[in-house]
Amino acid sequence: MNQPSIAGIAPFFIVRDVTVALAFYSEKLGFEAVFKEPAHDPFFAIVQRDGAMIFLKAVNADPHPNRKRAADARWDAYVGTPDPDKLATEFISRGAVFTSPLQDTHDGLRGFELEDADGYLLFFGRPR
C-alpha cells in the first residue's frame, strides 16, 4: 500500500526577539522570511530554506532549548542535507560559528552543529 508522503517538519522555537532571530537565520544560514506578523516589529515569523522551515515566536517566556532540560538531548532540530560539507563551507563564509565542527559522528552521521541566537542547537547532516 502506498502511503501519502510527508514533505517536511518545522520546529517551533520560542525566541526572545523575532527580529534578532530572523537576522541570524537569514544572514548566517541563508533562510528566507516567508511570513512575518506584523510586518513591522513581528512577534511571529516563519523562515524557510528549501524544504526546511522554522517557526519563531516571541512570548513572555525565555527560550528553553532541549539541553537545558536534559543534557543528553542536545539538539532542538535535525536538519537533513545531502551535502553537509558544502553547506558547512557556505555557513562559514556567512560567519556562522559551529558548536561542533563538521565531522563523522559516533552515531553514524556526518555533519555539524551550531547554536542560534536563542541557544537552540541545530544539527545539519546526513547518515554516512
PEBELWO-V357256 format. One record per residue. N is the residue number from 0. PHI is phi in degrees with one decimal (* if undefined). Layout:
n->[N	N]
phi->[PHI	PHI]
This chain:
n->[0	1	2	3	4	5	6	7	8	9	10	11	12	13	14	15	16	17	18	19	20	21	22	23	24	25	26	27	28	29	30	31	32	33	34	35	36	37	38	39	40	41	42	43	44	45	46	47	48	49	50	51	52	53	54	55	56	57	58	59	60	61	62	63	64	65	66	67	68	69	70	71	72	73	74	75	76	77	78	79	80	81	82	83	84	85	86	87	88	89	90	91	92	93	94	95	96	97	98	99	100	101	102	103	104	105	106	107	108	109	110	111	112	113	114	115	116	117	118	119	120	121	122	123	124	125	126	127]
phi->[*	-81.3	-88.0	-63.6	-84.2	-114.0	-81.8	171.4	-143.0	-128.4	-66.9	-117.8	-103.8	-79.2	-125.4	-72.8	-147.7	-61.4	-62.4	-65.2	-61.6	-60.5	-61.6	-60.4	-66.1	-80.2	-74.6	-87.3	-119.0	73.4	-79.4	-114.7	-74.1	-101.5	-157.8	-141.8	-138.5	-69.4	-60.4	-100.3	56.7	-69.6	-104.5	-144.1	-153.9	-125.1	-111.8	-145.0	-142.7	53.2	-88.0	-97.7	-127.5	-135.4	-94.2	-125.9	-142.3	-93.4	-132.8	-81.0	-157.3	-76.9	-57.6	-136.7	-57.2	-51.2	-65.0	-75.6	-94.9	-151.1	-58.1	-87.0	-115.5	-64.4	-81.7	-95.4	-155.9	-104.5	-113.7	-75.1	-143.9	-71.6	-134.8	-62.9	-63.5	-66.5	-65.6	-60.6	-61.2	-62.1	-61.9	-62.2	-65.5	-89.4	92.8	-69.7	-114.9	-89.4	-85.7	-136.0	-70.5	-56.3	-165.7	-88.5	-85.5	-69.5	-105.1	84.2	-114.1	-124.6	170.7	-146.2	-126.5	-142.9	-109.3	-84.2	-64.9	-109.5	91.9	-73.1	-97.8	-119.3	-106.3	-110.6	-176.9	-155.2	-65.4	-75.7]
